[in-house]
Amino acid sequence: MNQSAESKVPLDDKYAGKVVLIVNVASECGHTKQYEGLEQLHEQFSGQGLAVVGFPCNQFGRQEPGTHEQILEFCQSTFGVKFDIADKIDVNGPSASQPFKSLTADNAPISDTGDVEWNFEKFLVGRDGKLISRYRSAVEPAEIAPDIQAAL
């Protein structure tokens, strides 16, 4: 079955052909420790074609107040993060970034759709750019490893 361009998650060309784990992140959240697990996934699977991408967001409890440079410094010095950290964005509402508009759309190809509810929601996107699955904040990164392996 052919996939239309509209059903693909709009990502930078650098992620074309990769399995991508997209996460809305925050430095002052109770789930911030998940950076460690995300980095472990990055180390385990990046050589096989996984890209982990953190999207800092300040929409939930104002838990990501820093500048891009401050966020990078925190992630690298506290958790040894080597995966990509994008510029700070909104994930909900009229100013939501385009990838998150696609990931949360009512017509997304998964049953769990709608707004992001909190920091550290995770979205797994296949090599074809199509959303595979969504994981809410409480799901630890290690729990996603089997789905990542299957997608690779």
C-alpha positions as CSV (number, residue, x, y, z in Angstrom):
1,M,0.0,0.0,0.0
2,N,1.4,3.4,-0.9
3,Q,1.7,5.9,1.8
4,S,0.8,9.5,1.1
5,A,3.1,12.3,2.0
6,E,0.4,13.6,4.5
7,S,0.7,10.4,6.6
8,K,4.4,10.9,7.2
9,V,5.8,12.8,10.2
10,P,7.6,15.8,8.9
11,L,11.2,15.5,10.1
12,D,14.6,16.9,9.0
13,D,16.2,15.2,6.1
14,K,19.0,14.0,8.4
15,Y,16.5,11.5,9.8
16,A,15.4,10.1,6.5
17,G,15.5,6.3,6.4
18,K,16.0,6.1,10.2
19,V,13.8,4.8,13.0
20,V,13.2,7.9,15.1
21,L,12.2,8.1,18.8
22,I,10.8,11.6,19.4
23,V,10.5,12.8,23.0
24,N,9.2,16.0,24.4
25,V,11.7,16.7,27.2
26,A,12.1,19.0,30.2
27,S,15.0,19.6,32.6
28,E,12.9,20.2,35.8
29,C,10.4,17.3,35.6
30,G,10.0,14.3,37.7
31,H,10.6,12.2,34.6
32,T,13.9,14.0,33.8
33,K,15.8,10.9,34.9
34,Q,14.5,9.3,31.7
35,Y,17.3,11.1,29.9
36,E,19.6,8.3,31.1
37,G,17.4,5.6,29.6
38,L,17.0,7.5,26.4
39,E,20.8,7.8,26.1
40,Q,21.1,4.1,26.7
41,L,18.7,3.5,23.8
42,H,20.8,5.8,21.7
43,E,24.0,4.0,22.5
44,Q,22.4,0.6,22.0
45,F,20.6,1.2,18.7
46,S,22.1,4.2,16.9
47,G,24.5,2.0,15.0
48,Q,21.5,0.1,13.6
49,G,19.7,3.2,12.5
50,L,17.9,4.7,15.5
51,A,17.8,8.4,16.0
52,V,16.7,9.7,19.4
53,V,15.6,13.3,19.3
54,G,14.6,15.4,22.3
55,F,12.3,18.3,21.8
56,P,12.5,20.6,24.9
57,C,9.1,22.0,25.8
58,N,8.1,24.5,28.5
59,Q,4.3,24.0,28.2
60,F,3.9,21.7,31.2
61,G,4.5,23.3,34.6
62,R,7.2,25.6,33.0
63,Q,9.6,22.8,33.6
64,E,12.0,23.7,30.8
65,P,12.8,27.4,31.3
66,G,16.4,27.4,30.0
67,T,17.9,28.6,26.8
68,H,19.0,26.0,24.2
69,E,22.6,26.3,25.4
70,Q,21.5,25.8,29.0
71,I,19.4,22.8,28.1
72,L,22.3,21.2,26.2
73,E,24.8,21.8,29.0
74,F,22.4,20.3,31.5
75,C,21.7,17.2,29.4
76,Q,25.3,16.6,28.6
77,S,26.8,17.3,32.0
78,T,24.1,15.5,34.1
79,F,23.2,12.6,31.9
80,G,25.9,12.3,29.3
81,V,23.4,12.8,26.5
82,K,24.8,12.5,23.0
83,F,21.6,12.2,21.0
84,D,20.1,15.3,19.3
85,I,18.4,17.9,21.3
86,A,16.3,20.2,19.1
87,D,15.4,23.8,19.8
88,K,12.6,24.4,22.3
89,I,9.2,24.1,20.9
90,D,5.5,23.9,21.7
91,V,3.9,20.5,21.4
92,N,0.2,21.5,21.8
93,G,-2.0,24.3,20.6
94,P,-1.9,26.7,17.7
95,S,1.9,27.2,18.0
96,A,2.7,23.4,18.1
97,S,5.6,22.4,15.9
98,Q,4.7,20.5,12.7
99,P,6.1,17.1,13.8
100,F,3.9,17.2,16.9
101,K,0.8,18.3,15.0
102,S,1.2,15.1,12.9
103,L,2.1,12.9,15.9
104,T,-1.0,13.9,17.9
105,A,-3.5,14.4,15.0
106,D,-6.9,12.6,15.4
107,N,-6.1,10.8,12.1
108,A,-2.7,9.5,13.3
109,P,-2.3,5.8,12.4
110,I,-2.5,4.7,16.1
111,S,-5.3,4.5,18.6
112,D,-3.7,6.8,21.2
113,T,-4.2,10.2,19.6
114,G,-4.7,13.7,21.0
115,D,-2.7,16.3,22.8
116,V,0.5,15.6,24.6
117,E,-0.4,15.4,28.3
118,W,3.0,15.9,30.0
119,N,6.7,15.9,29.5
120,F,8.6,12.8,28.3
121,E,5.9,11.4,26.0
122,K,7.6,9.3,23.4
123,F,6.7,8.6,19.7
124,L,8.3,5.9,17.6
125,V,8.5,6.7,13.9
126,G,9.5,4.0,11.3
127,R,12.1,4.3,8.6
128,D,9.2,5.2,6.2
129,G,8.4,8.2,8.3
130,K,5.1,6.7,9.6
131,L,4.2,6.8,13.3
132,I,4.4,3.3,14.8
133,S,3.5,3.9,18.4
134,R,3.1,6.4,21.3
135,Y,4.3,6.0,24.8
136,R,3.0,8.2,27.7
137,S,5.3,9.8,30.3
138,A,5.3,6.9,32.8
139,V,6.7,4.4,30.2
140,E,10.4,4.0,30.8
141,P,12.7,4.1,27.8
142,A,13.9,0.5,28.4
143,E,10.3,-0.7,27.9
144,I,10.4,0.6,24.4
145,A,13.5,-1.3,23.4
146,P,11.6,-4.4,21.9
147,D,9.5,-2.1,19.7
148,I,12.6,-0.2,18.5
149,Q,14.4,-3.5,17.7
150,A,11.4,-4.7,15.8
151,A,11.3,-1.4,13.8
152,L,15.0,-1.6,13.0
